[in-house]
């Protein structure tokens, strides 16, 4: 059971990070230095720290808010952010055309 959860979590996060800002930033940092191992260690520690905070927060929040409500709120937040980004890009595109 725990191996299934570990595998599912690994695959989900691995696929989510492909082409993400974190990966692109790591590629950029690594390409500007002759120390790719230091960049790997630094970015790995940062990702582990951020993931630990997320896991701890998720565990704490799930004790206070039902899972379905948390999923609903997360979806709404992502939609609001997405719509905001679309509106900003449309405004910037309109301003660039002049």
C-alpha positions as CSV (number, residue, x, y, z in Angstrom):
1,X,0.0,0.0,0.0
2,X,2.7,2.5,1.0
3,X,4.8,1.6,-2.1
4,X,1.8,2.4,-4.3
5,X,1.5,5.8,-2.7
6,X,5.2,6.4,-3.0
7,X,5.1,5.4,-6.7
8,X,2.0,7.5,-7.4
9,X,3.4,10.5,-5.7
10,X,6.8,10.2,-7.5
11,X,5.2,9.9,-10.9
12,X,2.8,12.7,-10.3
13,X,5.4,15.2,-9.0
14,X,8.0,14.1,-11.6
15,X,5.5,14.7,-14.5
16,X,4.3,18.0,-13.0
17,X,7.9,19.3,-12.7
18,X,8.8,18.5,-16.3
19,X,9.2,21.8,-18.1
20,X,8.2,23.7,-14.9
21,X,9.9,26.9,-13.8
22,X,12.0,25.0,-11.3
23,X,13.4,22.7,-14.0
24,X,14.0,25.6,-16.4
25,X,15.7,27.6,-13.6
26,X,17.9,24.7,-12.8
27,X,18.9,24.2,-16.4
28,X,19.7,27.9,-16.7
29,X,21.8,27.9,-13.5
30,X,23.6,24.8,-14.5
31,X,24.4,26.2,-17.9
32,X,26.1,29.3,-16.5
33,X,28.5,27.4,-14.2
34,X,31.0,24.6,-14.3
35,X,29.5,23.1,-11.1
36,X,26.4,21.2,-12.2
37,X,26.6,19.0,-9.0
38,X,26.4,22.1,-6.8
39,X,23.3,23.3,-8.8
40,X,21.8,19.8,-8.5
41,X,22.3,19.6,-4.7
42,X,21.0,23.2,-4.2
43,X,17.9,22.7,-6.3
44,X,17.3,19.3,-4.8
45,X,17.4,20.8,-1.2
46,X,15.1,23.6,-2.3
47,X,12.6,21.2,-3.8
48,X,12.7,18.9,-0.8
49,X,12.2,21.9,1.6
50,X,9.3,23.2,-0.4
51,X,7.7,19.8,-0.7
52,X,8.1,19.2,3.0
53,X,6.3,22.5,3.8
54,X,3.6,21.5,1.4
55,X,3.2,18.0,2.9
56,X,3.1,19.4,6.4
57,X,0.7,22.1,5.5
58,X,-1.5,19.6,3.6
59,X,-1.6,17.3,6.6
60,X,-2.5,20.1,9.0
61,X,-5.1,21.7,6.7
62,X,-6.8,18.3,6.1
63,X,-7.5,18.1,9.8
64,X,-9.3,21.4,9.7
65,X,-11.0,21.4,6.3
66,X,-12.8,18.4,4.6
67,X,-10.9,17.1,1.6
68,X,-13.7,17.9,-0.9
69,X,-13.8,21.5,0.2
70,X,-10.0,21.8,0.0
71,X,-10.1,20.4,-3.5
72,X,-12.9,22.8,-4.5
73,X,-11.0,25.8,-3.0
74,X,-7.8,24.8,-4.7
75,X,-9.6,24.6,-8.0
76,X,-11.2,28.0,-7.6
77,X,-7.8,29.5,-6.7
78,X,-6.2,28.0,-9.8
79,X,-9.0,29.2,-12.0
80,X,-8.8,32.8,-10.5
81,X,-5.0,32.8,-11.1
82,X,-5.4,31.4,-14.6
83,X,-8.1,33.9,-15.6
84,X,-6.0,36.7,-14.1
85,X,-3.0,35.7,-16.1
86,X,-5.0,35.5,-19.3
87,X,-6.5,38.9,-18.7
88,X,-3.0,40.4,-18.0
89,X,-1.5,38.8,-21.2
90,X,-4.4,40.2,-23.2
91,X,-3.9,43.6,-21.8
92,X,-0.1,43.4,-22.4
93,X,-0.8,42.3,-26.0
94,X,-3.1,45.2,-26.6
95,X,-0.6,47.6,-25.2
96,X,2.2,46.2,-27.3
97,X,0.3,46.6,-30.6
98,X,0.4,50.4,-30.4
